[in-house]
Amino acid sequence: MAERLGVCAKSSFLNPAIRVDSLVPGLEVAVARRMMQRAPTAGFDNHLLISRCCPSRRGQDTAHSLSYPVSCPMASLLCTVGRARPAILRLHAQNGTRNAPAALCRQYASAAAAAAVPDTSSEQAFFPDEPTAPIIQTPIPGPQSRKAIERLSRVFDTRSLNMMADYSRSYGNYIADLDGNVLLDVYAQIASIPVGYNNPALLLAATSPEMASAIINRPALGNFPQHDWADILETGILSVAPKGLGQVFTGQSGSDANELAYKAAFMWRRQQERGGAHVDFSAEDSASSMNNQSPGAPDLSILSFKSGFHGRLFGSLSTTRSKPIHKLDIPAFDWPQAPFPMLKYPLEEHAAENAREEQRCLDETERLIKEWHAPPVAVVVEPVQSEGGDNHASPAFFRGLRDLTKKNNVLFIVDEVQTGVGATGKFWAHEHWGLSTPPDMVTFSKKAQTAGYYFGNNDLRPNKPYRQFNTWMGDPARAILFRAIIQEIERLDLVRSTAATGDYLYNGLESLAVHFPQEIQNLRGQNQGTFIAFDSPRRDEVLKKAKAHGVNIGGSGEKAVRLRPMLIFQKHHADSLLERLEKVFQS
Ligand SMILES: Cc1ncc(COP(=O)(O)O)c(C=O)c1O
């Protein structure tokens, strides 16, 4: 008789009619539910049940069931997921997707969105146990959060704090705080949560023996790579490599990824100038490098764009041009910045003007490449300027950039730290452009939960070891996590889902803009998945009010409301968001 094992995480904020069957297909729902009712709820918010039952006794006595209600939510969650692992894996293998309920209860739908878009009631939920709507119980921050913030402030700078979160109670698209508030999160840790808080598949990866070993035996990858590093890369990071870029250099963060790419670009150029990888450094190169002088430390540069953001470490900060607050008081390289197109919206009404603007920017870029006193070796660009205000440009602009970098022997680095991993409705945003040749390097981080740059050309490997090097050179634990994220994205077809949800959300916002033209200006991100933004003259107030209505939203630049939901954001979440935005605009 086949045994069935199931695991269910229950949080106090969740719908009491929790859909345990959806977390693990095949779980004996009635049994698990009865056990949850029995489990004492006082004193802990998440408890975990593991139900071991026989199909033939479904709905009968639960004598065969084992339950593990616990008082330390995450630790026990991990422990129990570990116990249930073989059965869960078996069940996942048997069922390609979770048995989500056939129909979702669409409690709210923005009138504007409903008028513009098709019905979503047949949509299958990726996280059916999520709250059906945000829960607001106190002003944010509430008393418990205020207490925790006060305590933290004594030892840690909290002046940038947005919200004190309780991740043990956060789930799927919903982020919880300490006061019982549960918000629909369309900011997602500055665009870096890919597949939902407490995603069960990631919990499995996080609790695997492989992960434990990677964490406690963290290798210095350049010197002592673990025996299966190639396997981890090939089945993870490299399995989603942009076309033509089959190698990777892994790093720690988005800024780090960009800096590593810049260093690779400089070494590539100097290698070319010396006559090839086989030509050794001159004595003058070596001596001058130790004095931070040319030619060893050459007067070369990286060209970036006005309003661009590429990070805050020393080198990357010199290419960041979004806001003075990021740069003030930090010495910087005298590197060129080209204008980034400032397009007018709606695009279809300003096509000719926008095309002229893009050509102007391309011409100026080329001029700077040719004339800047420290010649650029690479151009770095974001597919959508994100921190700098969600500025978009057309595929033709990026094709133009690729062409002029090729023509001028300058590398083309695409910074996909924020756009990468599905949010634009393609795995990599630059796939929207139809480039004739791939970028030279693509940098990534955020939703990948690891970081680095992809490249294809062997000449981008420096000619000697230890030139591109550091202690860790990445982290197998994070690479294993990214592999699990990729598997979850593929299992649930999340890139395609994000493209469809994005279209739905964009249409809803477009309709809302008709009713609130002052509130939604320059709507952008059409056909770009959920990577959508608009300008709001009272942006900061809108973000604050949105929180009071149960939605966590971020801003970018001076006045943009930027939407960065996770890849598990679906149409019913879009309805909820639109409905709440409508209320904010009415207030
Ligand atoms: C496009 C882009 N590049 C680089 C970075 C820097 O990444 P990190 O903050 O991980 O250093 C960011 C961060 O927001 C980003 O949006």
The ligand as an ORCA input file, in Angstrom:
! r2SCAN-3c Opt
* xyz 0 1
  C      20.616     47.548    -12.480
  C      21.354     47.378    -11.191
  N      22.663     47.135    -11.211
  C      23.367     46.961    -10.078
  C      22.755     47.038     -8.848
  C      23.552     46.849     -7.608
  O      23.245     45.647     -7.022
  P      23.607     45.390     -5.482
  O      22.762     46.327     -4.698
  O      23.281     43.955     -5.275
  O      25.056     45.666     -5.335
  C      21.379     47.292     -8.782
  C      20.708     47.396     -7.483
  O      19.623     47.865     -7.346
  C      20.671     47.474     -9.984
  O      19.351     47.726     -9.982
*
